[in-house]
Amino acid sequence: MTKTAQAPAAAASPSALALHDARPFFEKALAYGVQHGILDAAALEAIHTEAPKGMVQIARYFGNEFLRPELEKARERMVNLISLYLQDSCDNALQAAAQSLRQNSLLSRSKGGSDMLRCLIALPESSHFGMAGSDEAQTPLLALWSLRSHADYRAELARRSQIAQSIEAALWLAAPYHLDIDDLEEAGTDAEAVIRAALLWRALLPRARAWPTTPTLQKVLAALRQKRGTGPLPVLALHLPHSLPTHLHTVVQAEFAAVQADWPRCMDAAQPLRTLLSPLGRLRARYFLLDDPLAEMQEYEQQLAVLTVLGEGEGDAPAQPASKTWLRLTQGVAEEHALLTLFVCIAAGVPKKTLLTEKTAASLVRKIRTHGWQPALAHDFITEHAPGAFQLDYCALWDSFVQESEKTLRDDRDEKRINALALLRSECHVLG
């Protein structure tokens, strides 16, 4: 399976250069065990017996055990999985790794590495609610990560663990307001936006029992602006809830700076709150606010009246008004970039938004390339929900975008998604 290499000769002098040992950690541990008498002939024989079995099992799982290239790739995967487990469980100590090989079967070390990767893949990749991975994606991801280094694994584990803590903190903060994960997934918000909104709302109204809507937050901020007048900026006292679990303190405190940075803008009378908190406003994108059904109905009635007048002016039957779903999702916005953002989300099967963060845009591209997209879904949505007077225009807008953008969005050669994200920033609403 792997050659037992001899350890490099000791350096002749303290000034001698140390050579970089690029061998897999498993191979280094095996060589160390032989050289130091930890692995005897019986242990080596057991390893040689188990290795082919493990290679066949791995080749069968990822492809075909009867093809030589598949078996070669399986050998590489097995060596890497064993190295991953030994390096992590033994803290890079060769002696402990050699002893682990002596005391346990080779297949158990390989399975240990595989289990580590399965746990990694199970962690959320994005803090965006509703962007959880699917079971079908586990095998391709396992195939990818089974060839990655231990350093890559540790870095990704740290990143995903922080994301998991952010999601846990967001759910903890939302729970007293009777919001659960289903509500947040339906809203398609980010964990960070939930945390920021909770921190701001708790500082403004500590005794509030309902999560803020756009009108309620606007009302509170307007009252504070009026009270301030031309006086100094009032202090926003952010604090951690007393019962917040200790392991969540860091991820919540990480959002303090963002909320404090937004506070002067909230209190600046020169910036209209209606603009700041509009669906495309900077603050609205950074803070999760609940929809207000009454405001939606008022907007619906206003748009219905406009379309009725248009229909009467043409002498024909009134045009089909926008549905409540359309009005709820667009918040009355008819700007092309916002609508294209909504249509892309629908086609990709992600939560429907008219504004994306950079993180959400990257997750959207990743999902399109992993699971594909269905532009027809957006087309159907337009014909079912958009105001009748504009359906043809919206369909033409969408068809043109799909024709010009699909190749870029699905181009796997753009590994870092640079071109795809540039496209979304140009054609859609992406908040940097």
Secondary structure, 3 states (H helix, E strand, C coil): CCCCCCCCCCCCCCCCCCCCCCCCHHHHHHHHHHHCCCCCHHHHHHHHHHHHHHHHHHHHHHCCCCCHHHHHHHHHHHHHHHHHHHHHHCCCCHHHHHHHHHHCCHHHHHHHHHHHHHHHHHCCCCCECCCCCCHHHHHHHHHHHCCCCHHHHHHHHHHHHHHHHHHHHHHHHHHHHCCCHHHHHHHCCEHHHHHHHHHHHHHHCCCCCCCCEHHHHHHHHHHHHHHHCCCCCCCCCCCCCCCCCHHHHHHHHCCHHHHHHHHHHHCCCCCCHHHHCCCCCHHHHHCCCECCHHHHHHHHHHHHHHHHHHHHHHCCCCCCCCCHHHHHHHCCCCCHHHHHHHHHHHHHCCCCCCCEEHHHHHHHHHHHHHHCCCHHHHHHHHHHHCCHHHHHHHHHHHHHHHHHHHHHHCCCCCCCCHHHHHHHHHHCCEEC
